[in-house]
Amino acid sequence: MSGAMKVGRPIIVTGMYESGVSDVSKYLKDLGIYKTDNSVINDLNLEILDSLNSYWDQLDIPKIAQLNEYQAPGETLFQISRLIEKIEEDNISFILSDPIFCLTVHSWLSFLKNPIFITCIRNPLDTAKALKARYGFSIYKGLSLWESYYWALNRSICRDDSIIVFYENGASEQEEYGE
């Protein structure tokens, strides 16, 4: 972490799967912002979804609709708080990156000081086609997941601290800025 930027604000990068979340996170890391271990973040987010009888691609929609009022399991919240405390000890900006944040960010917000949100958005039909190619989902399921993820995220975050990155813009500019 010695070369990490000393800005002090957490950066949450999220968006539907296949929307550029990994690319944006890698770009920020290349700029010198500390990136947390994705597997730890993903495991905690999956625990939250599991407590709602859901998985990233199998959502219990009535329960997902109540996420803003939902309290994650105590042990999961404790693990989130410990992770954030450990990172914040270094007083650096850091990246938390996971598509599942669209659904679970409300459980993290009380532990984050003044976060910046970067939301990666890709055309819904293109996202559905990419999910079909990668996971074998129907176009309908891909579109349904896209809508559920962004609907949940829209209910959870303040737009004043948000940056939106459109996948289509990033893909066309990648050659200009390099990988």
N, C-alpha and C positions, 0 to 999 in steps of 0.2 A: 504494500500500500504506500510505499515511500514516494512514488511519483504521482499519486492521486491528487486531483484538484481540490483545493481547500475552499469550497464554496459553502458547504454546510447544509445543503438542502437535498433531501432524498428525491430521486427521480424514478417515477413508476412508469415503466414502458409496458403497454398492454394493447390489446386488439385481438380480434378473432384469429384463430389459427390460420396460417397461410396468408397473413396480411402484412408481413414485414417486421414483426416484433423482433425477431432474431437479428435482422440486418441493422435496425436502428440501434439496438443494444450493442452490437459489435462496433458500430461507428462511434458511439459515445465512449466505449471502452478504449478504442484507438485514440480518442482525444485525451485520454488520461483520467477518466472518471472511473472510480473503483466499482467493479461489477461483482455483486454477491453471487454465491453458488446457486445456479438455477435449480439444481436437484433438490436443495433444501427448501427453496421457495415453493417449488412445484409440489413437493411432498406435503407441506403445510396447507397449501391451497386444496389439494386433493382430500386431506383430512376434513377440511371444512365442508367440501361437497359431499363426502361420504356421510357426514353427520346429517345431511339432508337427503340421504338415499339417492344421491346423484353421482354422476361421473362427468368428466368434461364433455363427453359426447352423448350422454344419456341423462337429460335433465328432468327433474320432477318440477314441471313448470309452476304448479300452484305454490310449492315451497320456494322456488327461485323468486317468485313474485313478492315474497315476504322477506327477502334478504336484508333490506335496510332495517328491519325490526329484529332480525335474528341475532342471537348471541352464540358465537362459536363455542365449542367445548372448552372448558377451563384450561385443560392441559395444552391445547393448541394455542390459545391466547398467551399462555405463559411462555411457550416456545417462541412465539412471534416477538413478545416483548424482550426476551433474552437476546434474540438475534439482532434486533434493532439497537438495543443498548450496547451490545458488543461493537457494532459497526460505528455507532455515534461517538464512542469513546475517542476515536481518532479525529473527530470534527471535520470530516470530509464529506463531499457530495458522494452519493453512491446510487447505483442503479439496482432497482428491483424489477426484474423482467419476467413476465409470465402471462400468456393469454388468459389464464384463468382469473387473473386480477379483475377482469371485466365483471366476474360474478362474485368475487370474494373481497374486493378492496375495502368494503365497509368494515370488515373485521380487523383490518390493519390500520385504519385511519387514526385511531386514538393513540397509536404508538409512534406516529410519524409527525415530525415538526415541519409544518409548512411545505408539504410535498408539491412537486411539479409533476403533472401528468402528461405523458406523451402517448397519444392514442393513434395507433396505426389502423388505417381504414383502407380496405380494398373493395372494389366493385363487388356487390353481393353475388352476382352470377359467376364472376371470375373466381371468387372465393369458393363457391359451391363446386365449381368444376375442378379446382385444385384439390379440394377435400375428396371428391370422387376419385380423382387420379391417385391420390396418396393413400386413402383409407377405404375406398370402395363405397363411400356413402352415396345415397341417391341425391340428385340435385335438390329435391324437396327437403331432405334432411339437412343438407348444407345451408340452404337458405333459412331454414328454421333456426339452426344454431346461430347463424350470423345475426338474425333479428334478436334472439334471446340474449346473446352476449352484449350487443350494443345497447339494447333496451335497459338491461341491468346496470351497465356502466353509466349510462346517462342519468339514471336515478341516484347514483352514488357520489358523483364528483361535482365540484364547482368548476364551471367553465372558465373562471378568471385565472386559474392556475393550470390551464390546459393548452397543449400544443397538439394540433392534429397534423399527422403526416399521411399523405395519400400514397398508397403503394404505387399507383400508376406514375406519379411524379418521380418517386425515388428510383424506379426501374429505368426510366428514361435518362436520369441524370447520373446513374452509376458510372457510365463510361467517362463522363466529364470529370468526376471527382475521384475516380479510382475505386478499388474494392475495399 
